[in-house]
Amino acid sequence: MSKLEALFQQFQKAVARLKDVLEQEKNEYIRDSAIQRFEFTFDLSWKLIKTFLEENRGVICASPKGCFREAYAQSVLDYDEGWIEMTDTRNKTAHIYREELADEIYSKLSVYLNLFNELIEKLEKLSEN
């Protein structure tokens, strides 16, 4: 199994686990678990894109925003500012000290889940070609 295939499988599992926690009734433990799962899923998403771009397009990128922008340019992702916003949200999760911020981040997770699912669909289509 290639590095790309392994990352893709890990990413799919992470997306499924994020979906599972978001389907639970919200309380502070579910919220905090969802945020942690988001962090893990986000980190896998940009590393997956990075590996895909390197292995399939010969493009090197070094940061989440850089990889997302390159993925737009390479038509791996449809342009959506949500990916850039998601990067900013992920940066905030390292500094959650307030309940309000945790609730704000939690409220965005279903939108991010949709973007993660779109990435799965796009990569599946690109791998068929």
N, C-alpha and C positions, 0 to 999 in steps of 0.2 A: 504494500500500500504506500502510495506517495505521500509526501508531507501535505500536499494540497488535499488529497482525499481524506487523510486523518483529520485535518483541521475542519473540513466540511462536515464530517460526521460529528465531531465535537460540537460544532456550531449548531447543527440541527438538534442535537440533544439539549443544548443550552436553551435554544429557543422554545423547545417543548416544555422544559422545566419552568421557564419564565411564564409561558402561557398558563401552565398549571397553577402557579402561585397567584396569578392575576385573576383566576376564576374562583379563588377562595374569598370568603367574606372578610372584608378589611378589618383588621385591628392593628395595633402597633407592631406585633410580631410578624404578621403577614406583610405589612408595609415594609418593614426592615428587611425581611427575607426577599421580597420582590426587588428592592433596591440593590441588594447584594447580587442577586441573580442577573439583574440588568448590567451591573458592572462587569461581571464575568462574560456575559453574552456580548456586550459592546466590545470588550477587549478581543474576544475571538473574532468578531465581525471585521474589525479593521486589519487584524493579522491575516485573516482569510483573504481579504481583498489584496493585501500586500503580496501574499504568496501567489495568488492568482495572476496578478499583474506581472510579477517577476517571471513566473514559469511560462505564461502564455503570451505575454506581450513584450517581454524584455524590458519592462519599465520598473525602475527602482523608486520607491517612496519610503519615507522614514517616519512619518507622523500620521496620526489618524486623519486630520484635516487634509494633509497632503495626499494621502491615499484616496480619500473620498473624492477630492477634486480631480485626481488622475483617473479615477473610475468613471467620473462623469465624462471626461475628455475621451476616454477609450470606449464609451458606450457600454460599460459594464453595469453602471447604475444610471437610471433616469435622473436628471437633475432634480434635487429636492433639498432645500435648505434644512430640512429636518435632520439630515446627517450631520451638518455642521452644528446645529443647535444641540443635537444629541452629544456631540463631543464636549460642548460647553457644560452640559448637564452632568456628564461623566466626571468632568473636572470638579464640579461642585460636590459630588458625592463623597469625595475624599475629605470634605470639610463640613459635614453635616453636624451642627451643634444645636440646631433649632428644630423644634417640631414642625414649624411652618414650612421650613425649607424641605424637610423630609416629605411632608404632605404635597408640596408643590411638585417635587420630583416624581412621587408616586402617581400623581394625576396625569403625567405625560407618558407613563410606561406603556399604555395600550397603543398609543400612536407609534412609539418606537418598536413595539412588537410587530406592527404592520410593516414597518420598514425592514425589519429583520426577515419577515416572511417574503417580502418582495425580493430581497437579496437571494434567498434560497431559490426562488423561482427563476430569477435571472441567471444564476450560476448553473442551474440544471439545464436551462435552454442553451446556454453557451457551451456546455460540455457535450450536448447532443450534436453540435455542429462540427 
